[in-house]
Amino acid sequence: MLNYGNCILAQRLLAEPRGQIYVTYGAKHLPGVFAILRATDPRWRVSSIKRMRTIDSSESYDSRLPGIPNA
């Protein structure tokens, strides 16, 4: 399900005509979506990330996002 959602979001972002896009999405989706976007066009970049917790995190919370430079 994670990969399916990543593909759908990436398709919509690639079809978006505006140059700047704000996306609110789950953190676990970001590496996969970013990889799809970069494979299509290496100019894609993440300009900022703001982490927000909607529920308390578990003891094993890991904020690293693999595949996203300087995240």
C-alpha positions in Angstrom: 0.0 0.0 0.0 2.9 2.4 0.8 4.4 2.0 -2.7 1.0 2.4 -4.4 0.4 5.7 -2.5 3.9 6.9 -3.4 3.3 6.2 -7.1 -0.1 8.1 -7.1 1.3 11.1 -5.3 4.4 11.2 -7.6 2.2 11.1 -10.7 0.1 14.0 -9.4 3.2 16.0 -8.5 4.7 15.4 -11.9 1.5 16.6 -13.6 1.3 19.7 -11.4 2.0 22.8 -13.6 3.0 25.1 -10.7 6.7 25.5 -9.9 6.4 25.3 -6.1 4.4 22.7 -4.3 3.6 22.3 -0.6 2.8 18.7 0.4 1.6 17.4 3.7 2.2 13.7 3.8 3.4 10.9 6.1 7.1 10.9 6.6 7.5 7.2 5.6 6.2 8.2 2.1 8.8 10.9 1.5 11.9 8.7 0.6 9.8 6.6 -1.9 8.1 9.6 -3.5 11.3 11.6 -3.7 13.1 8.6 -5.4 10.4 8.4 -8.0 10.5 12.1 -8.7 14.3 12.2 -8.9 14.3 9.2 -11.3 12.0 11.2 -13.6 13.8 14.5 -13.2 17.0 14.8 -11.1 16.3 18.5 -10.5 13.6 17.7 -8.0 14.6 18.7 -4.5 13.2 19.0 -1.0 13.5 22.6 0.2 12.3 22.1 3.7 10.9 19.5 6.1 8.8 20.3 9.1 8.1 17.5 11.4 4.8 17.5 13.3 3.5 14.8 15.6 -0.2 14.2 15.8 0.2 11.4 18.4 2.9 10.6 20.9 5.8 8.8 19.4 7.0 5.4 20.5 10.2 4.8 22.3 11.7 3.6 19.0 10.9 6.7 17.0 13.5 7.3 14.3 13.5 10.7 12.6 16.0 9.8 9.8 14.6 9.8 6.3 16.8 7.5 4.1 17.4 8.8 0.6 16.7 12.4 1.5 19.9 14.5 1.8 20.1 16.9 4.7 16.6 16.0 6.0 
